[in-house]
Amino acid sequence: MVGIGFGTWAWGNQLLWGYNPDLDDSVLESTFQQAVAGGLCLVDTADSYGTGFLNGRSEELLGRFLSAMQPEHRAQLTVATKLAPFPWRLGRRGLVNAFLASQRRLHGCMDRVQLHWSTARYAPWQERPLLDGLADLVEQGAVREIGLSNVGPRRLTLLHRHLKDRGIPLASVQVQFSLLAPGPRQHGGILDISRDLGVDVLAYSPLALGVLARGPGWTPQGLTPLRTGLFRRLLPASESLRQTMVSIAEARGVSQVQVALNWCRSHGTCPIPGLRRPSQVMDAQQALTWSLSADERTQLDQSSAEVMVRMPDNPLQSA
Ligand SMILES: NC(=O)c1ccc[n+]([C@@H]2O[C@H](COP(=O)([O-])OP(=O)(O)OC[C@H]3O[C@@H](n4cnc5c(N)ncnc54)[C@H](OP(=O)(O)O)[C@@H]3O)[C@@H](O)[C@H]2O)c1
């Protein structure tokens, strides 16, 4: 059974996640320590995480926490960042400066570099050179592994082949996948192709930004306006799904979040929930101690398929 990682989009993001450095940083440090001590296997960040003047904050915090870690714990954690192929980052060396800046913020603790999205939809001629630039970094020994993000089956197949021709393995592909974003489960979709190619799938937003963590009847409170808008659309539409999740959780004596994470794992993906409190980490860790039965998975598949309003697709997702 695949493991569970965690994500750090919220670490530094005021707009969507309401980050407050004075209140949050010490809690984030305890969250990180708890996650590592309890066996979460991978941490995901990005050079674009952190809003406005806080850009890069997620990597900075992570770098600070990582450099205080015991080497034996560090060895068990994969640190993966994503570099954004912004329009001004051009050509084979277009991501090199961004890579070096991420390495600095992460205090040199980076295992995997991922292309945050493919430029296939608006600058297709940039896709290969940018990826080749990341592959060069692996060849030079500057970073161990390479990953993709927000690509579909077609691009995954093409880019995997391109890297293979260069002798560089592709470690992972990261896509939105949850009970409220079940698209990747489609037959012949990215999950099937990744399995055939031997590429790990990281399921991002596995809790639909927290919607799937809320019980039936919950109404939005204490969230940022952006998140409130999303919750107002998704909560009513997912009432019956969340009831199914609660029924399974209660029968097993586990939490609703654990059901959401183990549904991702039951489809062969490694969920990377966004975590920002030690209690959330402990909940995620509990999910590692059990797995869904085939019947529970079918119930959840069906209930998920009946939801009429889904998580919005990432606009940078390519086919
Ligand atoms: N590649 C990409 O383009 C991309 C896009 C999006 C995300 N990601 C990655 O995926 C990670 C996760 O996705 P996400 O942050 O969008 O959202 P998510 O994992 O779907 O939801 C995270 C939120 O769920 C709530 N939660 C988590 N554990 C909980 C628990 N045990 N009990 C109750 N509530 C809990 C928390 O909300 P509260 O703190 O409000 O309670 C948390 O902030 C990101 O951090 C990022 O690393 C990648």
The ligand as a MOL file (V3000), in Angstrom:
LIG
                    3D

  0  0  0     0  0            999 V3000
M  V30 BEGIN CTAB
M  V30 COUNTS 48 52 0 0 0
M  V30 BEGIN ATOM
M  V30 1 N 0.4530 20.7420 -8.2710 0
M  V30 2 C -0.4520 21.6610 -8.0190 0
M  V30 3 O -0.7900 22.4910 -8.8820 0
M  V30 4 C -1.0960 21.6970 -6.6550 0
M  V30 5 C -2.3230 22.3660 -6.4860 0
M  V30 6 C -2.9020 22.3550 -5.2180 0
M  V30 7 C -2.2810 21.7150 -4.1630 0
M  V30 8 N -1.0730 21.0990 -4.3540 0 CHG=1
M  V30 9 C -0.3700 20.4210 -3.2330 0
M  V30 10 O -1.2790 19.5710 -2.5400 0
M  V30 11 C -1.3010 19.9270 -1.1560 0
M  V30 12 C -2.6610 19.6230 -0.5400 0
M  V30 13 O -3.7070 20.2460 -1.2180 0
M  V30 14 P -4.4950 21.4910 -0.6220 0
M  V30 15 O -3.6330 22.1820 0.3490 0
M  V30 16 O -5.0150 22.2050 -1.8040 0 CHG=-1
M  V30 17 O -5.7670 20.9610 0.0940 0
M  V30 18 P -6.3170 19.6450 0.8200 0
M  V30 19 O -5.2260 18.7720 1.2130 0
M  V30 20 O -7.3850 19.1180 -0.0410 0
M  V30 21 O -7.0020 20.3320 2.1100 0
M  V30 22 C -6.2000 20.8560 3.1200 0
M  V30 23 C -7.0600 21.3640 4.2670 0
M  V30 24 O -7.8680 20.3230 4.7880 0
M  V30 25 C -8.0490 20.5400 6.1840 0
M  V30 26 N -7.5620 19.3490 6.9270 0
M  V30 27 C -6.4250 18.6660 6.7360 0
M  V30 28 N -6.3370 17.6500 7.6300 0
M  V30 29 C -7.4230 17.7330 8.4120 0
M  V30 30 C -7.8950 16.9670 9.5050 0
M  V30 31 N -7.2280 15.9140 9.9360 0
M  V30 32 N -9.0590 17.3170 10.0590 0
M  V30 33 C -9.7720 18.3960 9.5990 0
M  V30 34 N -9.3670 19.1540 8.5580 0
M  V30 35 C -8.2090 18.8200 7.9650 0
M  V30 36 C -7.2210 21.7130 6.5780 0
M  V30 37 O -8.0530 22.8710 6.5820 0
M  V30 38 P -8.1190 23.8010 7.8990 0
M  V30 39 O -6.7010 24.0030 8.2830 0
M  V30 40 O -8.8430 25.0020 7.4650 0
M  V30 41 O -8.8860 23.0350 8.9160 0
M  V30 42 C -6.2300 21.8120 5.4570 0
M  V30 43 O -5.6980 23.0840 5.3110 0
M  V30 44 C -0.9130 21.4050 -1.1590 0
M  V30 45 O -0.4950 21.8520 0.1130 0
M  V30 46 C 0.1610 21.4190 -2.2090 0
M  V30 47 O 1.3960 20.9620 -1.6730 0
M  V30 48 C -0.4880 21.0610 -5.5920 0
M  V30 END ATOM
M  V30 BEGIN BOND
M  V30 1 1 1 2
M  V30 2 2 2 3
M  V30 3 1 2 4
M  V30 4 1 4 5
M  V30 5 2 4 48
M  V30 6 2 5 6
M  V30 7 1 6 7
M  V30 8 2 7 8
M  V30 9 1 8 9
M  V30 10 1 8 48
M  V30 11 1 9 10
M  V30 12 1 9 46
M  V30 13 1 10 11
M  V30 14 1 11 12
M  V30 15 1 11 44
M  V30 16 1 12 13
M  V30 17 1 13 14
M  V30 18 2 14 15
M  V30 19 1 14 16
M  V30 20 1 14 17
M  V30 21 1 17 18
M  V30 22 2 18 19
M  V30 23 1 18 20
M  V30 24 1 18 21
M  V30 25 1 21 22
M  V30 26 1 22 23
M  V30 27 1 23 24
M  V30 28 1 23 42
M  V30 29 1 24 25
M  V30 30 1 25 26
M  V30 31 1 25 36
M  V30 32 1 26 27
M  V30 33 1 26 35
M  V30 34 2 27 28
M  V30 35 1 28 29
M  V30 36 1 29 30
M  V30 37 2 29 35
M  V30 38 1 30 31
M  V30 39 2 30 32
M  V30 40 1 32 33
M  V30 41 2 33 34
M  V30 42 1 34 35
M  V30 43 1 36 37
M  V30 44 1 36 42
M  V30 45 1 37 38
M  V30 46 2 38 39
M  V30 47 1 38 40
M  V30 48 1 38 41
M  V30 49 1 42 43
M  V30 50 1 44 45
M  V30 51 1 44 46
M  V30 52 1 46 47
M  V30 END BOND
M  V30 END CTAB
M  END
